[in-house]
């Protein structure tokens, strides 16, 4: 009996150590792809990005529940227990810039850490920024249809107005366009985009 107990304790300790090693390995895998100086420069750009209208934040949070409240780890944990996952802005930033900041530091390590990189980069970005700052940067740097970069350019292109002067339906369409630019294209599918925008606004009103 004592032997079985010792084996169980020993096995548990080994599993805990392996789990800790795996966690810290994943957490630091971004170092296989880029440098700390590049990441510092990026986080400064994120923190300095111009804020968005309050209505945009509210609509975005309606489309992605609790995206500002929790970090990426918490969203992943929630998806395991309550079947709810909202991709936070920090993770979308990491996915957008993941390839552009990659350097050839160590190709062998990059092949090994390829699957972990987006998560590791997300967690590192979250150390120095909050989700509002990440969305500010993301909204102004995301790639949209018709070679438009960022929702400010998109607002002028589609609605001939600045972002702050858009009405609620137009603002909602910007949120949806960030989700899938081609699918929520106001030129190709004007009635569809208007319908989905109205539903998003109604959902926000019901929450409030």
TORGU-93689 format. One record per residue: residue number from 0; residue in one letter; x negated, z negated, y of N, C-alpha, C in turn. Coordinates in Angstrom, 1 decimal. Each point is the difference from the previous one (the first is absolute). Layout:
! TORGU-93689
ATOM   pos   code       nu       nw       nv      cau      caw      cav       cu       cw       cv
ATOM   NUM      A        X        Z        Y        X        Z        Y        X        Z        Y
...
***
This chain:
! TORGU-93689
ATOM   pos   code       nu       nw       nv      cau      caw      cav       cu       cw       cv
ATOM     0      X     -0.8      0.0     -1.2      0.8      0.0      1.2     -0.9      0.0      1.3
ATOM     1      X     -1.0     -0.8     -0.1     -0.9     -0.1      1.2     -0.7      1.4      0.2
ATOM     2      X     -0.4      0.6     -1.2     -0.6      1.3      0.1      0.9      1.0      0.7
ATOM     3      X      1.2      0.0     -0.4      1.0      1.0      0.6      0.2     -0.3      1.5
ATOM     4      X      0.0     -1.3      0.3      0.2     -0.3      1.4     -1.2      0.4      0.8
ATOM     5      X     -1.2     -0.2     -0.5     -1.3      0.5      0.7      0.0      1.5      0.1
ATOM     6      X      0.4      0.7     -1.0      0.0      1.4      0.1      1.0      0.5      1.0
ATOM     7      X      1.2     -0.7      0.1      1.0      0.4      1.0     -0.5     -0.2      1.4
ATOM     8      X     -0.6     -1.2      0.2     -0.6     -0.3      1.3     -1.0      1.0      0.4
ATOM     9      X     -0.9      0.3     -1.0     -1.1      0.9      0.3      0.5      1.4      0.3
ATOM    10      X      1.0      0.5     -0.8      0.6      1.3      0.3      0.7      0.1      1.3
ATOM    11      X      0.7     -1.1      0.4      0.6     -0.1      1.3     -1.0      0.1      1.1
ATOM    12      X     -1.1     -0.7     -0.1     -1.0      0.0      1.0     -0.6      1.4      0.2
ATOM    13      X     -0.2      0.7     -1.2     -0.6      1.4      0.0      1.0      0.9      0.7
ATOM    14      X      1.3     -0.1     -0.3      1.0      0.8      0.7      0.1     -0.2      1.5
ATOM    15      X     -0.1     -1.3      0.4      0.0     -0.3      1.4     -1.2      0.6      0.7
ATOM    16      X     -1.2     -0.2     -0.6     -1.2      0.6      0.6      0.1      1.5      0.1
ATOM    17      X      0.5      0.6     -1.1      0.1      1.5      0.1      1.0      0.4      1.0
ATOM    18      X      1.1     -0.8      0.2      1.0      0.3      1.0     -0.6     -0.1      1.4
ATOM    19      X     -0.8     -1.0      0.2     -0.6     -0.2      1.3     -1.0      1.1      0.3
ATOM    20      X     -0.8      0.3     -1.0     -1.0      1.1      0.2      0.7      1.3      0.3
ATOM    21      X      1.1      0.3     -0.7      0.8      1.2      0.3      0.5      0.0      1.4
ATOM    22      X      0.6     -1.1      0.4      0.6     -0.1      1.3     -1.0      0.3      1.1
ATOM    23      X     -1.2     -0.7     -0.1     -1.0      0.1      1.1     -0.7      1.4     -0.1
ATOM    24      X      0.0      0.6     -1.2     -0.5      1.4     -0.1      0.9      1.0      0.7
ATOM    25      X      1.3     -0.1     -0.3      1.0      0.8      0.7     -0.1     -0.2      1.5
ATOM    26      X      0.0     -1.3      0.4      0.0     -0.3      1.4     -1.1      0.6      0.8
ATOM    27      X     -1.2      0.1     -0.6     -1.1      0.6      0.7     -0.4      1.4     -0.4
ATOM    28      X      0.9      0.7     -0.7     -0.3      1.4     -0.5     -0.1      1.0      1.2
ATOM    29      X      0.6     -0.4      1.2     -0.1      0.9      1.1     -1.5      0.2      0.4
ATOM    30      X     -0.9     -0.9     -0.3     -1.4      0.1      0.3     -0.7      1.2     -0.7
ATOM    31      X      0.7      0.4     -1.1     -0.6      1.2     -0.7      0.3      1.3      0.7
ATOM    32      X      0.9      0.0      1.0      0.4      1.2      0.6     -0.4      0.2      1.5
ATOM    33      X     -0.1     -1.2      0.7     -0.2      0.1      1.4     -0.9     -1.2      0.5
ATOM    34      X     -0.4      0.0      1.2     -0.9     -1.0      0.5      0.8     -1.0      0.9
ATOM    35      X     -0.5     -1.2      0.2      0.6     -1.0      0.8      0.1      0.5      1.5
ATOM    36      X     -1.0      0.7      0.5      0.1      0.4      1.3      1.1      1.0      0.3
ATOM    37      X      0.2      0.9     -1.0      1.1      1.0      0.2      1.4     -0.8     -0.1
ATOM    38      X      0.1     -1.0     -0.8      1.2     -0.7     -0.1      0.3     -0.8      1.2
ATOM    39      X     -1.1     -0.6      0.6      0.2     -0.7      1.3      0.5      0.9      1.1
ATOM    40      X     -0.6      1.2      0.1      0.4      0.9      1.0      1.5      0.4     -0.2
ATOM    41      X      0.4      0.2     -1.3      1.4      0.3     -0.3      1.0     -1.1      0.4
ATOM    42      X     -0.4     -1.2     -0.3      0.9     -1.2      0.3      0.1     -0.2      1.5
ATOM    43      X     -1.0      0.3      0.8      0.0      0.0      1.4      1.0      1.0      0.6
ATOM    44      X      0.0      1.2     -0.6      0.9      1.1      0.4      1.5     -0.5     -0.3
ATOM    45      X      0.2     -0.6     -1.2      1.3     -0.4     -0.3      0.5     -1.1      1.0
ATOM    46      X     -0.8     -0.9      0.3      0.4     -1.1      0.9      0.2      0.5      1.4
ATOM    47      X     -0.6      1.1      0.4      0.1      0.5      1.3      1.1      1.1      0.2
ATOM    48      X      0.7      0.3     -1.2      1.0      1.0      0.1      1.2     -0.4      0.9
ATOM    49      X      0.6      0.9      0.7      1.1     -0.3      0.9      1.2     -0.5     -0.7
ATOM    50      X      0.6     -1.1      0.4      1.2     -0.5     -0.6      1.2      1.0      0.0
ATOM    51      X      0.9     -0.1     -0.9      1.2      0.8     -0.2      1.2     -0.6      0.6
ATOM    52      X      1.0      0.7      0.3      1.3     -0.6      0.5      0.6     -1.0     -1.0
ATOM    53      X      0.6     -1.0      0.5      0.6     -1.1     -0.9      1.0      0.6     -1.0
ATOM    54      X      0.7      1.0      0.5      1.0      0.6     -0.9     -0.6      0.7     -1.2
ATOM    55      X     -1.2      0.5      0.2     -0.7      0.7     -1.1     -0.4     -1.1     -1.0
ATOM    56      X     -0.6     -1.1      0.5     -0.3     -1.1     -1.0      1.2     -0.4     -0.8
ATOM    57      X      1.1     -0.2      0.7      1.3     -0.4     -0.7      0.4      1.0     -1.0
ATOM    58      X      0.0      1.2      0.3      0.4      1.1     -0.9     -0.9      0.1     -1.2
ATOM    59      X     -1.3     -0.1      0.3     -1.0      0.1     -1.1      0.1     -1.2     -1.0
ATOM    60      X      0.3     -1.2      0.6      0.1     -1.1     -0.9      1.3      0.0     -0.8
ATOM    61      X      1.0      0.8      0.5      1.2      0.2     -0.7     -0.2      0.9     -1.2
ATOM    62      X     -0.8      1.1      0.3     -0.3      0.9     -1.1     -0.9     -0.6     -1.0
ATOM    63      X     -0.9     -0.8      0.4     -1.0     -0.7     -0.9      0.1     -1.5      0.2
ATOM    64      X      1.0     -0.6     -0.7      0.3     -1.5      0.2     -1.3     -0.8     -0.2
ATOM    65      X     -0.1     -1.0      1.0     -1.1     -0.9      0.0     -1.4      0.6      0.1
ATOM    66      X     -0.1      1.2      0.5     -1.3      0.7      0.0     -0.9     -0.7      1.0
ATOM    67      X      0.5     -0.7      1.0     -0.8     -0.7      1.0     -0.2     -1.5     -0.4
ATOM    68      X      0.8     -0.5     -0.8      0.0     -1.4     -0.4     -1.1     -0.3     -1.0
ATOM    69      X     -0.2      0.9     -1.0     -0.9     -0.3     -1.1     -1.2      0.9      0.0
ATOM    70      X     -1.1     -0.4     -0.6     -1.1      0.9     -0.2      0.2      0.7     -1.3
ATOM    71      X     -1.0      0.9     -0.3      0.2      0.9     -1.1      0.0     -0.8     -1.3
ATOM    72      X     -0.8     -1.0     -0.2      0.0     -0.8     -1.2      1.4     -0.6     -0.3
ATOM    73      X      0.6     -0.5      1.1      1.3     -0.7     -0.2      1.0      1.1     -0.4
ATOM    74      X      0.0      1.2      0.6      0.9      1.0     -0.4     -0.2      0.4     -1.5
ATOM    75      X     -1.2      0.1     -0.4     -0.3      0.3     -1.5      0.6     -1.1     -0.9
ATOM    76      X     -0.2     -1.3      0.4      0.5     -1.1     -0.8      1.5      0.1      0.0
ATOM    77      X      0.6      0.2      1.2      1.5      0.1      0.0      0.5      1.1     -0.9
ATOM    78      X     -0.7      1.1     -0.1      0.4      1.1     -0.9      0.0     -0.4     -1.4
ATOM    79      X     -0.8     -0.9     -0.4      0.0     -0.5     -1.4      1.1     -0.9     -0.4
ATOM    80      X      0.5     -0.8      1.0      1.0     -1.0     -0.3      1.4      0.3      0.5
ATOM    81      X      0.1      0.8      1.1      1.4      0.2      0.6      0.2      1.5      0.2
ATOM    82      X     -0.8      0.8     -0.6      0.2      1.5      0.0      0.2      0.5      1.4
ATOM    83      X     -0.8     -0.5      0.9      0.1      0.5      1.4     -1.4      0.2      0.6
ATOM    84      X     -0.3      1.3      0.4     -1.3      0.3      0.5      0.2      0.8      1.3
ATOM    85      X     -0.6     -0.4      1.1      0.0      0.8      1.2     -1.5      0.2      0.4
ATOM    86      X     -0.4      1.2      0.0     -1.3      0.3      0.3     -0.3     -0.4      1.5
ATOM    87      X     -0.9     -1.0      0.2     -0.2     -0.5      1.4     -0.9      1.0      0.7
ATOM    88      X      0.1      0.0      1.3     -0.8      1.0      0.8     -1.5      0.0     -0.3
ATOM    89      X     -0.6     -1.2     -0.3     -1.4     -0.1     -0.3     -0.4      0.9     -1.2
ATOM    90      X      0.9      0.0     -1.0     -0.3      0.8     -1.2      0.1      1.5      0.3
ATOM    91      X      1.0      0.4      0.8      0.1      1.4      0.4     -1.2      0.4      0.9
ATOM    92      X     -0.5     -0.9      0.8     -1.2      0.3      0.7     -1.2      0.3     -0.9
ATOM    93      X     -0.1     -0.9     -1.0     -1.1      0.2     -1.0      0.1      1.3     -0.7
ATOM    94      X      1.2      0.4     -0.4      0.2      1.2     -0.7     -0.3      1.2      0.9
ATOM    95      X      0.3     -0.1      1.3     -0.2      1.1      0.9     -1.5      0.2      0.3
ATOM    96      X     -0.7     -1.0      0.2     -1.4      0.1      0.4     -1.0     -0.2     -1.2
ATOM    97      X      0.5     -0.2     -1.2     -0.9     -0.3     -1.1     -1.0      1.0     -0.3
ATOM    98      X      0.3      1.3      0.1     -0.9      1.1     -0.3     -0.9      0.3      1.2
ATOM    99      X      0.6     -0.1      1.2     -0.8      0.3      1.2     -1.1     -0.9      0.3
ATOM   100      X      0.0     -1.3     -0.4     -1.1     -0.9      0.3     -0.9     -0.2     -1.2
ATOM   101      X      0.3      0.8     -1.1     -0.8     -0.1     -1.2     -1.4      0.6      0.2
ATOM   102      X     -1.0     -0.7     -0.4     -1.4      0.6      0.1     -0.6      0.0     -1.4
ATOM   103      X     -1.1      0.7     -0.2     -0.6      0.1     -1.3     -1.0     -1.1     -0.2
ATOM   104      X      0.5     -1.2      0.1     -0.9     -1.2     -0.2     -0.5     -0.1     -1.4
ATOM   105      X      0.9      0.1     -1.0     -0.3     -0.1     -1.4      1.1      0.6     -0.8
ATOM   106      X     -0.3      1.3     -0.4      1.0      0.8     -0.7      0.5     -0.6     -1.3
ATOM   107      X     -1.0     -0.7     -0.7      0.3     -0.6     -1.3      1.0     -1.2      0.2
ATOM   108      X     -0.2     -0.8      1.0      0.9     -1.1      0.3      1.3      0.5      0.5
ATOM   109      X      0.0      1.1      0.7      1.3      0.6      0.5      0.8      0.5     -1.1
ATOM   110      X     -0.5      0.5     -1.0      0.7      0.5     -1.2      0.6     -1.3     -0.7
ATOM   111      X     -0.7     -1.0     -0.1      0.4     -1.3     -0.6      1.1     -0.7      0.7
ATOM   112      X     -0.1      0.1      1.4      1.0     -0.8      0.8      1.1      0.9      0.6
ATOM   113      X      0.1      1.2     -0.4      0.9      1.0      0.6      1.5     -0.6      0.1
ATOM   114      X      0.4     -0.6     -1.1      1.4     -0.4      0.0      0.3     -1.3      0.8
ATOM   115      X     -1.1     -0.7      0.3      0.1     -1.3      0.7     -0.1      0.2      1.5
ATOM   116      X     -0.6      1.1      0.4     -0.4      0.2      1.4      1.1     -0.2      1.0
ATOM   117      X      1.2      0.7     -0.2      1.1     -0.2      1.0      0.4     -1.4      0.2
ATOM   118      X      0.1     -0.8     -1.1      0.4     -1.4      0.1     -1.1     -0.8      0.7
ATOM   119      X     -1.2      0.2     -0.4     -1.1     -0.8      0.6     -0.1      0.3      1.5
ATOM   120      X      0.1      1.3      0.4     -0.1      0.3      1.4      1.2     -0.6      0.8
ATOM   121      X      1.2      0.0     -0.6      1.1     -0.6      0.6     -0.2     -1.4      0.3
ATOM   122      X     -0.5     -0.8     -1.0     -0.2     -1.4      0.2     -1.1     -0.3      1.0
ATOM   123      X     -1.0      0.9      0.1     -1.1     -0.2      1.0      0.6      0.3      1.4
ATOM   124      X      0.8      1.0      0.1      0.6      0.3      1.3      0.9     -1.2      0.5
ATOM   125      X      0.7     -0.6     -0.9      0.9     -1.1      0.3     -0.8     -1.3      0.5
ATOM   126      X     -1.3     -0.1     -0.3     -0.7     -1.1      0.5     -0.1      0.0      1.5
ATOM   127      X     -0.1      1.1      0.6     -0.2      0.1      1.5      1.2      0.5      0.8
ATOM   128      X      1.0      0.4     -0.7      1.2      0.6      0.7      1.3     -0.6     -0.5
ATOM   129      X      1.0      0.2      0.7      1.4     -0.3     -0.5      0.8      1.2     -0.2
ATOM   130      X      1.1     -0.1     -0.6      0.8      1.2     -0.4      0.5      0.8      1.2
ATOM   131      X      0.3     -0.7      1.1      0.5      0.7      1.2     -1.1      0.9      0.5
ATOM   132      X     -1.2     -0.5      0.1     -1.2      0.7      0.4     -0.2      1.2     -0.9
ATOM   133      X      0.1     -0.2     -1.3     -0.2      1.1     -0.9      1.0      1.1      0.2
ATOM   134      X      1.3     -0.4      0.2      1.0      1.0      0.3     -0.2      0.7      1.3
ATOM   135      X     -0.5     -0.7      1.0     -0.3      0.7      1.3     -1.0      1.1     -0.2
ATOM   136      X     -1.0     -0.3     -0.8     -1.1      1.0     -0.2      0.6      1.2     -0.9
ATOM   137      X      0.7     -0.4     -1.1      0.5      0.9     -1.0      0.9      1.0      0.7
ATOM   138      X      1.0     -0.5      0.8      1.0      0.9      0.6     -0.7      1.0      1.0
ATOM   139      X     -1.1     -0.3      0.5     -0.7      0.9      1.0     -1.0      0.8     -0.7
ATOM   140      X     -0.2     -0.1     -1.3     -1.1      0.8     -0.7      0.5      0.6     -1.3
ATOM   141      X      1.3     -0.2     -0.3      0.5      0.6     -1.2      0.1      1.5      0.1
ATOM   142      X     -0.1      0.8     -1.0      0.1      1.4      0.0      1.5      0.4     -0.3
ATOM   143      X      0.5      0.8      1.0      1.4      0.4     -0.1      0.1      1.5     -0.1
ATOM   144      X      1.2      0.5     -0.1      0.1      1.5     -0.2     -0.3      0.7      1.3
ATOM   145      X     -0.2      1.3     -0.1     -0.3      0.9      1.1     -1.3     -0.4      0.7
ATOM   146      X     -1.0     -0.5     -0.8     -1.3     -0.4      0.5      0.1     -1.1      1.1
ATOM   147      X      1.0     -0.8      0.0      0.2     -1.1      1.0     -0.7     -1.3     -0.6
ATOM   148      X     -0.7     -0.6      0.8     -0.7     -1.3     -0.4      0.6     -1.1      0.8
ATOM   149      X      0.7     -0.9     -0.7      0.6     -1.2      0.6      1.3      0.2      0.5
ATOM   150      X      0.8     -1.0      0.1      1.4      0.1      0.4      0.2      0.3      1.5
ATOM   151      X     -1.0     -0.3      0.8      0.1      0.3      1.4      0.1      1.5      0.2
ATOM   152      X     -0.9      0.7     -0.7      0.0      1.5      0.1      1.2      0.5     -0.6
ATOM   153      X      0.5     -0.6     -1.1      1.2      0.5     -0.7      1.2     -0.2      0.9
ATOM   154      X      0.1     -1.1      0.7      1.1     -0.2      0.9      0.1      1.0      1.1
ATOM   155      X     -1.1      0.4      0.6      0.0      1.0      1.0      0.3      1.4     -0.6
ATOM   156      X     -0.5      0.3     -1.2      0.2      1.3     -0.7      1.5      0.1     -0.3
ATOM   157      X      0.6     -1.0     -0.7      1.3      0.1     -0.5      1.1     -0.3      1.0
ATOM   158      X     -0.3     -0.9      0.9      1.1     -0.5      0.9     -0.3      0.2      1.5
ATOM   159      X     -1.2      0.6      0.3     -0.4      0.2      1.4      0.0     -1.2      0.8
ATOM   160      X     -0.4     -1.1     -0.6      0.0     -1.3      0.7     -1.0     -0.9     -0.5
ATOM   161      X     -0.5     -1.0      0.7     -0.9     -1.0     -0.4      0.6     -0.9     -1.0
ATOM   162      X     -0.8     -0.7     -0.8      0.5     -0.9     -1.0      0.9     -1.1      0.6
ATOM   163      X     -0.4     -0.6      1.1      0.7     -1.1      0.6      1.4      0.5      0.6
ATOM   164      X      0.1      1.3      0.2      1.3      0.5      0.6      1.0      0.5     -1.1
ATOM   165      X     -0.4      0.0     -1.2      0.9      0.5     -1.1      1.2     -0.9     -0.1
ATOM   166      X      1.1      0.6     -0.4      1.2     -0.9     -0.3     -0.1     -0.5     -1.4
ATOM   167      X      0.9     -0.9     -0.4     -0.1     -0.7     -1.3      0.0      1.0     -1.2
ATOM   168      X      0.7      1.1      0.0      0.1      0.9     -1.1     -1.4      0.7     -0.1
ATOM   169      X     -0.5      0.5      1.2     -1.3      0.6      0.0     -1.1     -0.9     -0.5
ATOM   170      X      0.1     -1.3      0.4     -1.0     -0.9     -0.4      0.0     -0.3     -1.5
ATOM   171      X      1.2      0.0     -0.5      0.2     -0.2     -1.5     -0.6      1.1     -0.7
ATOM   172      X      0.2      1.2      0.5     -0.6      1.2     -0.7     -1.5      0.0      0.0
ATOM   173      X     -0.6     -0.6      1.0     -1.5     -0.1      0.0     -0.4     -1.0     -1.1
ATOM   174      X      0.7     -1.0     -0.2     -0.3     -1.0     -1.1      0.1      0.8     -1.4
ATOM   175      X      1.1      0.7     -0.1      0.2      0.7     -1.3     -1.1      1.1     -0.2
ATOM   176      X     -0.4      0.7      1.1     -0.9      1.0     -0.1     -1.4     -0.5     -0.4
ATOM   177      X     -0.3     -1.2      0.3     -1.3     -0.6     -0.4      0.1     -0.2     -1.5
ATOM   178      X      1.2     -0.2     -0.6      0.1     -0.2     -1.4     -0.2      1.3     -0.8
ATOM   179      X      0.5      1.1      0.5     -0.1      1.3     -0.6      0.2      1.1      1.0
ATOM   180      X     -1.0      0.4      0.7      0.1      1.0      1.1      0.8      1.3     -0.4
ATOM   181      X     -0.3      0.6     -1.1      0.7      1.2     -0.4      1.4     -0.2     -0.3
ATOM   182      X      0.3     -1.1     -0.7      1.4     -0.3     -0.5      0.9     -0.3      1.2
ATOM   183      X     -0.5     -0.7      1.0      0.7     -0.4      1.2     -0.3      0.8      1.2
ATOM   184      X     -0.2      1.3     -0.2     -0.3      0.9      1.1      1.2      0.3      0.8
ATOM   185      X      0.1     -0.4      1.3      1.2      0.2      0.9      0.3      1.4      0.3
ATOM   186      X     -1.0      0.9     -0.2      0.3      1.4      0.3      0.6      0.7     -1.2
ATOM   187      X     -0.6     -0.2     -1.2      0.5      0.6     -1.2      1.3     -0.7     -0.5
ATOM   188      X      0.2     -1.3      0.2      1.1     -0.7     -0.5      0.7     -0.9      1.0
ATOM   189      X      0.4      0.6      1.1      0.5     -0.9      1.1      1.2     -0.9     -0.3
ATOM   190      X      1.0      0.5     -0.7      1.1     -0.8     -0.4     -0.3     -1.1     -1.0
ATOM   191      X     -0.9      0.4     -0.9     -0.4     -1.0     -1.0     -0.8     -1.2      0.6
ATOM   192      X     -0.9      0.4      0.9     -0.8     -1.0      0.7      0.8     -0.9      0.9
ATOM   193      X      1.0      0.6      0.6      0.9     -0.8      0.9      0.8     -0.9     -0.8
ATOM   194      X      0.5      0.4     -1.2      0.8     -0.8     -0.9     -0.8     -1.2     -0.5
ATOM   195      X     -1.2      0.2     -0.4     -0.9     -1.0     -0.5     -0.4     -1.0      1.1
ATOM   196      X     -0.2      0.6      1.2     -0.3     -0.9      1.1      1.1     -0.9      0.4
ATOM   197      X      1.2      0.5      0.0      1.2     -0.8      0.3      0.2     -1.1     -1.1
ATOM   198      X     -0.3      0.3     -1.2      0.1     -1.0     -1.1     -1.1     -1.1      0.2
ATOM   199      X     -1.2      0.4      0.4     -1.0     -1.0      0.3      0.4     -0.9      1.2
ATOM   200      X      0.6      0.5      1.0      0.4     -0.7      1.2      1.1     -1.0     -0.5
ATOM   201      X      1.0      0.5     -0.8      1.1     -0.9     -0.4     -0.6     -1.1     -0.9
ATOM   202      X     -0.9      0.3     -0.8     -0.7     -1.1     -0.9     -0.6     -1.0      0.9
ATOM   203      X     -0.7      0.4      1.1     -0.6     -1.0      0.9      1.1     -0.8      0.7
ATOM   204      X      1.1      0.6      0.4      1.0     -0.8      0.7      0.6     -1.0     -1.0
ATOM   205      X      0.2      0.3     -1.3      0.5     -0.9     -0.9     -0.9     -1.2     -0.3
ATOM   206      X     -1.3      0.3      0.1     -1.0     -1.1     -0.2      0.1     -1.0      1.2
ATOM   207      X      0.1      0.6      1.2      0.0     -0.8      1.2      1.3     -0.8      0.1
***
